[in-house]
Amino acid sequence: MIEIQNVRKSFGDLEVLKGIDLNVNKGEVVTVIGGSGSGKSTLLTCINGLEPINAGKILVDGTEVHAKSTDLNKLRQKIGIVFQQWNAFPHLTVLENVTLAPRKVLGMDKAKAEAIAEKQLKHVGLGDKLKTYPTRLSGGQQQRMAIARALAMSPDYMLFDEVTSALDPQLVGEVLETLQMLAEEGMTMILVTHEMSFARDVSDRVAFFHQGVMAEIGVPEQLFGDPQHVETQKFLASVR
């Protein structure tokens, strides 16, 4: 499980996480919603160890992420993360992009890495794009390639940071379908999203962040249907 204990994070004088407590169990899908600047994306980068924290603890399967003794490269093999921008290598084919990390990080031989990459690309609906270059893909296909690239490392957890926000509206659906498939397969996920209907449908719990605080968390039916915090009520009224 992922355990987040009283985590605080500041950028200079700006405190963006103000004592976050959250546990995410194996197989659970937790969606984080809230306005811009509420600390949602920062939380994901802290979980993955990409950003240091100022106070508190984050533990992944009992390993403290920010402890000096922790091998972050090894830990990150457990925690896949996909960002808004897919950051593919344009000179490599789709297959080569997805095999890169298993080969370089895990030391996998080419044949095994390609077999895993091909499996994951088929998994996200890109089995016919193995020899295509990323610039020849649509935005939705590029984002699905980024998901396959993360899955090729066989992570136990997946973090998704607004992965549809840079896409044209007509491409959003195909990426959300991929995330829905992963949720149904039991992948443990924390998703930051602006897609409220998706959050309602796919989540086990939804957390609402406001100004660096987790103002409210609950099952989708409760949080969307009967929000208790006034800021949650305001936010949901503004996005409906």
C-alpha positions in Angstrom: 0.0 0.0 0.0 0.9 3.7 -0.3 0.9 5.5 3.0 1.1 9.3 3.1 1.6 10.7 6.6 1.3 14.4 7.4 3.2 15.4 4.2 4.2 19.0 3.8 5.9 20.4 0.7 6.9 24.0 0.0 8.4 25.8 -3.0 10.3 28.6 -1.4 7.7 30.5 0.8 4.8 28.8 -0.9 3.5 25.8 1.0 1.7 23.6 -1.6 1.0 20.6 0.6 -0.2 21.3 4.1 -0.2 18.1 6.0 -1.6 15.5 3.7 -2.7 12.1 5.2 -3.9 9.4 2.8 -3.6 5.6 2.5 -4.1 3.8 -0.8 -4.6 0.1 -0.6 -3.6 -2.5 -3.2 -6.2 -2.7 -6.0 -7.7 0.7 -5.1 -8.3 3.6 -7.5 -8.2 7.0 -5.8 -8.9 10.0 -7.9 -7.7 13.5 -6.9 -9.7 16.5 -8.0 -9.5 20.2 -7.3 -8.6 23.5 -8.8 -5.3 24.6 -10.3 -2.6 25.1 -7.7 -4.3 22.9 -5.1 -1.3 20.5 -4.8 -2.7 17.6 -6.7 0.2 17.1 -9.2 2.8 17.9 -6.6 1.6 15.0 -4.4 2.2 12.6 -7.3 5.8 13.7 -7.8 6.4 13.5 -4.1 5.1 9.9 -4.0 7.4 9.0 -6.9 10.4 10.7 -5.2 10.8 13.2 -8.0 10.3 16.0 -5.5 11.6 16.1 -1.9 9.2 16.8 0.9 9.7 19.2 3.9 7.9 17.1 6.5 6.0 13.9 7.1 6.5 10.5 5.5 5.5 8.6 2.3 5.9 4.8 2.4 5.4 2.4 -0.5 5.0 -1.2 0.7 6.8 -0.1 3.9 9.7 1.6 2.2 10.1 5.2 3.1 10.4 7.0 -0.2 12.5 10.0 1.0 14.8 8.2 3.4 18.5 8.6 2.5 19.0 4.8 2.5 16.2 4.3 -0.1 17.3 3.3 -3.6 14.9 5.5 -5.6 15.7 4.0 -8.9 14.7 0.6 -7.6 11.6 1.9 -5.8 10.4 3.7 -9.0 10.3 0.3 -10.7 7.2 -0.3 -8.5 5.6 3.1 -9.2 4.8 4.0 -12.8 4.0 7.6 -13.5 2.5 9.2 -16.7 2.4 12.9 -17.2 0.4 15.3 -19.3 3.2 15.3 -21.9 4.4 12.0 -23.2 8.0 12.9 -23.9 8.7 10.2 -26.4 12.0 9.9 -28.3 11.1 11.0 -31.8 14.0 9.2 -33.5 12.8 5.8 -32.0 9.9 3.7 -33.1 7.0 3.1 -30.7 8.4 -0.4 -29.9 11.9 1.0 -29.3 10.5 3.7 -27.0 8.7 1.2 -24.9 11.6 -1.3 -24.7 14.1 1.4 -23.7 13.5 1.4 -19.9 13.3 -2.4 -19.5 16.6 -2.7 -21.3 18.5 0.2 -19.8 17.0 0.1 -16.2 16.3 -3.6 -15.7 19.1 -5.0 -17.9 16.6 -7.1 -19.9 17.8 -8.6 -23.2 16.3 -7.2 -26.4 14.1 -10.2 -27.2 12.4 -10.3 -23.8 12.0 -6.5 -23.7 10.4 -6.5 -27.1 8.1 -9.3 -26.1 6.9 -7.3 -23.0 6.7 -4.1 -25.0 4.6 -5.7 -27.7 2.3 -7.2 -25.2 1.7 -3.9 -23.5 1.3 -2.0 -26.7 -1.4 -4.5 -27.8 -2.9 -4.1 -24.3 -3.5 -0.4 -24.9 -4.6 -0.9 -28.5 -1.4 0.0 -30.3 -0.4 -3.5 -31.6 -0.4 -2.2 -35.2 1.9 0.7 -34.4 5.0 -1.0 -33.3 7.2 0.3 -36.2 5.6 3.7 -36.3 7.4 6.8 -35.1 5.7 8.9 -32.3 5.3 11.9 -34.6 3.0 9.8 -36.8 0.6 9.1 -33.9 -2.3 11.1 -32.7 -2.2 12.7 -29.3 -4.3 10.0 -27.8 -2.1 7.3 -29.3 1.0 9.0 -28.0 -0.5 9.1 -24.5 -1.5 5.4 -24.7 2.1 4.7 -25.8 3.3 6.5 -22.6 1.0 4.3 -20.6 2.4 1.2 -22.3 5.9 2.4 -21.6 5.1 2.7 -17.9 3.4 -0.7 -17.8 6.4 -2.4 -19.5 8.3 -2.0 -16.2 5.6 -4.1 -14.4 4.8 -1.6 -11.7 2.6 -2.4 -8.7 1.2 1.2 -8.7 0.4 3.7 -11.4 0.2 7.5 -11.0 -1.5 9.5 -13.7 -1.2 13.3 -13.8 -4.0 14.9 -15.8 -3.1 12.6 -18.7 -6.0 13.9 -20.9 -5.6 17.6 -20.3 -3.3 18.2 -23.3 -5.5 16.2 -25.7 -8.2 17.4 -28.1 -11.7 16.5 -26.7 -12.3 13.8 -29.4 -9.1 12.0 -28.2 -9.8 12.0 -24.5 -12.2 9.0 -24.6 -9.6 6.5 -25.9 -7.2 7.3 -23.1 -9.9 7.2 -20.5 -11.0 3.8 -21.8 -7.4 2.5 -21.3 -7.4 3.8 -17.7 -10.8 2.2 -17.1 -9.4 -1.1 -18.4 -6.5 -0.9 -16.0 -8.9 -0.2 -13.1 -11.0 -3.2 -14.0 -7.9 -5.4 -14.1 -7.1 -4.4 -10.5 -4.2 -2.0 -11.0 -3.6 0.3 -8.0 -3.9 3.8 -9.3 -3.8 7.4 -8.1 -5.2 9.7 -10.8 -5.3 13.5 -10.9 -8.0 14.5 -13.4 -10.4 17.2 -14.5 -12.8 14.6 -15.9 -15.5 14.5 -13.3 -17.7 11.9 -14.9 -14.7 9.6 -15.3 -13.7 10.1 -11.6 -17.3 9.2 -10.6 -17.3 6.0 -12.7 -13.9 4.6 -12.1 -12.9 5.5 -8.6 -13.1 3.6 -5.3 -12.6 7.0 -3.5 -12.3 10.6 -4.7 -10.2 13.2 -2.8 -10.9 16.9 -3.2 -7.9 19.1 -2.7 -8.2 22.8 -1.9 -5.2 25.2 -1.3 -2.9 22.4 -0.3 -5.3 20.6 2.0 -7.3 17.4 1.4 -10.6 19.1 2.2 -12.7 16.0 1.7 -12.5 12.3 0.7 -15.2 9.8 0.1 -16.7 7.3 -2.2 -17.9 8.8 -5.5 -21.6 8.6 -4.7 -21.1 10.6 -1.5 -18.6 13.1 -2.7 -20.4 14.0 -5.9 -23.9 13.5 -4.6 -23.6 14.9 -1.1 -20.4 16.9 -0.6 -19.9 18.0 3.0 -17.2 20.7 2.6 -18.3 24.1 1.3 -15.3 24.3 -1.0 -16.1 20.9 -2.5 -19.6 22.2 -3.1 -18.3 25.3 -4.8 -15.8 23.4 -6.9 -18.4 20.8 -8.2 -20.9 23.6 -8.9 -18.2 25.3 -11.1 -17.3 22.3 -13.1 -20.8 20.9 -13.8 
